[in-house]
Amino acid sequence: MKRQARLFAIAEYLRGRRTGVIAEDLAERFGVTVRTIYRDLDVLRDASLPLKAEPGRGGGYALDRHYSLGPINLTPREAALLLTVVQFAVKLRVVPFVEALEAGADKVRAALGESSQRELLQVLGRLEFTGVPAIETRREVRTAVEEALFAHAPIELSFRRADGVLSVRTVTIEGLVLERSHSLLNVRDVVTGERRQYAMDRIEAARSPGVPKPSAK
């Protein structure tokens, strides 16, 4: 890889992470020495890229958190493959938030020129998606869970237990586990502090605790 291409790749890599990465990891990723990485970082700083070194565990080189990102530079092939992966994830429900995936894919697709669109269609035409999709989650549950997960906000879940009893709990979401047939929420009960795991397809309703429950019709 030529230096100019490597400098661009390092900038794109740091922009995508937004967390610290040490010089040794950068050197291994780009196949150069640590000394070369230090020189490359100096060049990027001289080009006004807001790089900073964060000390301590989990630190390293990162872009300033207040840095406003510009447009993502994708080649036609990169865009086509990215959209192919998104389509696979949507069809097999690999990730439960299919609406967000499709909205992001539409934005990437809209940015492609005619030739890139044709290349995308050619790629998709040569692929076949097989497998059993994960069990579908109610759309309103997906929407509420997505908002709570990314906003780090509490959420009230109505969950059908194995004995058929409906349980309602207010929780915070600590993680999302993606299995072949289920999407599982790792949560902590706001009242008791107890940790639980819920299969999203067994959640019957989800809402922000501050939102009134829908009236029965």
C-alpha positions as CSV (number, residue, x, y, z in Angstrom):
1,M,0.0,0.0,0.0
2,K,1.4,3.4,-1.0
3,R,1.8,6.0,1.7
4,Q,-1.0,8.3,0.4
5,A,-3.4,5.4,0.4
6,R,-2.3,4.3,3.8
7,L,-2.8,7.7,5.3
8,F,-6.3,7.8,3.9
9,A,-7.0,4.3,5.2
10,I,-5.8,5.2,8.7
11,A,-8.0,8.3,8.8
12,E,-11.0,6.3,7.7
13,Y,-10.2,3.6,10.3
14,L,-10.0,6.1,13.1
15,R,-13.1,7.9,12.0
16,G,-15.0,4.6,12.0
17,R,-13.9,3.7,15.5
18,R,-14.1,7.0,17.4
19,T,-12.3,5.2,20.3
20,G,-8.7,4.9,21.2
21,V,-6.4,2.5,19.3
22,I,-2.7,2.0,20.1
23,A,0.1,2.5,17.5
24,E,1.0,-1.2,17.7
25,D,-2.4,-2.2,16.6
26,L,-2.4,0.3,13.7
27,A,1.0,-1.0,12.7
28,E,-0.2,-4.6,12.6
29,R,-3.4,-3.7,10.7
30,F,-1.6,-1.8,8.0
31,G,1.5,-4.0,7.8
32,V,4.1,-1.3,8.7
33,T,6.4,-0.6,11.6
34,V,5.3,1.3,14.7
35,R,7.8,4.1,13.8
36,T,6.1,4.4,10.4
37,I,2.7,4.8,12.1
38,Y,4.0,7.5,14.3
39,R,5.3,9.4,11.2
40,D,1.9,8.9,9.5
41,L,0.0,10.2,12.5
42,D,2.2,13.3,12.5
43,V,1.4,13.9,8.8
44,L,-2.3,13.6,9.6
45,R,-2.0,16.1,12.4
46,D,-0.2,18.5,10.1
47,A,-3.1,18.1,7.7
48,S,-5.4,19.4,10.5
49,L,-7.0,16.1,11.3
50,P,-8.0,16.5,15.1
51,L,-6.0,13.5,16.4
52,K,-5.5,13.1,20.2
53,A,-3.7,10.6,22.3
54,E,-5.8,9.2,25.2
55,P,-3.8,7.8,28.1
56,G,-4.7,4.8,30.3
57,R,-6.5,1.5,29.7
58,G,-8.7,1.7,26.6
59,G,-6.8,4.7,25.4
60,G,-4.7,5.3,22.3
61,Y,-5.0,7.5,19.3
62,A,-8.5,8.8,18.4
63,L,-10.3,11.6,16.7
64,D,-11.5,14.4,18.8
65,R,-15.1,13.5,19.9
66,H,-16.3,16.9,18.8
67,Y,-15.0,16.4,15.3
68,S,-17.8,16.6,12.7
69,L,-17.6,13.8,10.2
70,G,-17.7,14.4,6.5
71,P,-19.2,12.2,3.9
72,I,-18.2,8.5,3.8
73,N,-16.1,7.7,0.8
74,L,-17.1,4.3,-0.6
75,T,-16.1,2.8,-3.8
76,P,-18.9,1.3,-6.0
77,R,-17.8,-2.2,-5.0
78,E,-17.7,-1.4,-1.3
79,A,-21.2,0.1,-1.5
80,A,-22.5,-2.9,-3.4
81,L,-21.1,-5.4,-0.9
82,L,-22.3,-3.3,2.1
83,L,-25.8,-3.3,0.7
84,T,-25.6,-7.0,0.0
85,V,-24.8,-7.7,3.6
86,V,-27.6,-5.4,4.8
87,Q,-30.1,-7.3,2.5
88,F,-28.9,-10.6,4.0
89,A,-29.3,-9.3,7.5
90,V,-32.8,-8.0,6.8
91,K,-34.0,-11.2,5.0
92,L,-32.8,-13.5,7.8
93,R,-33.5,-11.0,10.6
94,V,-29.9,-11.3,11.8
95,V,-30.5,-7.9,13.6
96,P,-34.0,-7.1,14.9
97,F,-33.9,-3.4,13.8
98,V,-34.7,-4.0,10.2
99,E,-36.3,-0.6,9.6
100,A,-33.1,1.2,10.6
101,L,-31.1,-1.1,8.4
102,E,-33.3,-0.5,5.4
103,A,-33.3,3.2,6.0
104,G,-29.5,3.3,6.1
105,A,-29.3,1.1,3.0
106,D,-31.6,3.5,1.1
107,K,-29.3,6.4,1.9
108,V,-26.3,4.5,0.6
109,R,-28.2,3.4,-2.5
110,A,-29.4,6.9,-3.2
111,A,-25.8,8.1,-3.3
112,L,-24.7,5.6,-6.0
113,G,-24.5,6.7,-9.6
114,E,-26.0,4.7,-12.5
115,S,-22.9,2.5,-13.1
116,S,-22.7,1.7,-9.3
117,Q,-26.4,0.8,-9.3
118,R,-25.8,-1.6,-12.2
119,E,-22.8,-3.1,-10.3
120,L,-25.0,-3.5,-7.3
121,L,-27.7,-5.3,-9.3
122,Q,-25.1,-7.6,-10.8
123,V,-23.7,-8.5,-7.4
124,L,-27.2,-9.2,-6.0
125,G,-28.1,-11.3,-9.0
126,R,-25.3,-13.7,-8.4
127,L,-26.1,-14.3,-4.7
128,E,-28.7,-16.5,-3.1
129,F,-29.8,-16.1,0.6
130,T,-30.5,-19.4,2.4
131,G,-31.2,-20.2,6.0
132,V,-34.0,-20.0,8.5
133,P,-34.8,-16.4,9.6
134,A,-34.8,-15.6,13.2
135,I,-38.2,-15.4,14.9
136,E,-39.8,-12.1,14.1
137,T,-40.4,-9.5,16.8
138,R,-43.4,-7.2,16.9
139,R,-42.6,-4.0,15.1
140,E,-43.7,-1.7,17.9
141,V,-41.4,-3.7,20.3
142,R,-38.5,-3.4,17.9
143,T,-39.0,0.4,17.6
144,A,-39.2,0.9,21.4
145,V,-36.3,-1.4,22.2
146,E,-34.1,0.2,19.5
147,E,-34.8,3.7,21.0
148,A,-34.1,2.6,24.5
149,L,-30.9,0.7,23.6
150,F,-29.2,3.6,21.7
151,A,-30.5,6.3,24.1
152,H,-29.4,4.3,27.2
153,A,-33.0,4.9,28.6
154,P,-35.2,2.7,30.8
155,I,-38.0,0.8,29.1
156,E,-41.1,-1.0,30.3
157,L,-41.4,-4.5,28.9
158,S,-44.5,-6.7,29.0
159,F,-43.2,-10.3,28.8
160,R,-45.1,-13.6,28.6
161,R,-43.5,-16.1,31.0
162,A,-43.2,-19.8,30.4
163,D,-46.2,-20.4,32.7
164,G,-48.4,-18.0,30.6
165,V,-48.4,-15.2,33.1
166,L,-47.8,-11.7,31.8
167,S,-45.0,-10.0,33.6
168,V,-44.4,-6.2,33.4
169,R,-41.0,-4.8,34.4
170,T,-39.1,-1.6,33.9
171,V,-35.5,-2.3,32.9
172,T,-32.4,-0.9,31.4
173,I,-30.9,-2.7,28.5
174,E,-27.3,-3.8,29.0
175,G,-26.7,-5.7,25.8
176,L,-28.2,-7.5,22.8
177,V,-27.4,-11.1,22.0
178,L,-27.9,-12.2,18.4
179,E,-28.5,-15.9,18.1
180,R,-29.4,-17.9,15.0
181,S,-33.1,-18.0,15.9
182,H,-33.6,-15.4,18.6
183,S,-32.6,-11.9,19.5
184,L,-32.0,-11.8,23.3
185,L,-32.0,-8.7,25.5
186,N,-29.7,-8.6,28.6
187,V,-31.5,-6.3,31.0
188,R,-31.3,-5.1,34.6
189,D,-34.5,-4.5,36.6
190,V,-34.7,-0.9,37.6
191,V,-36.4,-1.7,40.9
192,T,-34.6,-4.8,42.1
193,G,-31.3,-4.6,40.2
194,E,-31.7,-8.2,39.1
195,R,-30.3,-9.2,35.8
196,R,-32.4,-11.1,33.3
197,Q,-32.4,-12.2,29.7
198,Y,-35.5,-11.9,27.5
199,A,-36.2,-13.2,24.0
200,M,-37.5,-10.3,22.0
201,D,-40.1,-12.4,20.2
202,R,-41.7,-13.2,23.6
203,I,-42.1,-9.5,24.5
204,E,-45.7,-8.5,23.9
205,A,-45.4,-4.7,24.5
206,A,-42.6,-2.2,25.1
207,R,-42.8,1.5,25.9
208,S,-40.9,4.3,27.6
209,P,-42.0,4.5,31.3
210,G,-43.1,8.1,30.7
211,V,-45.4,7.3,27.8
212,P,-49.1,6.5,28.7
213,K,-50.3,3.0,27.9
214,P,-52.6,2.8,24.9
215,S,-56.3,2.8,25.7
216,A,-58.1,-0.5,25.3
217,K,-60.6,-0.4,22.4
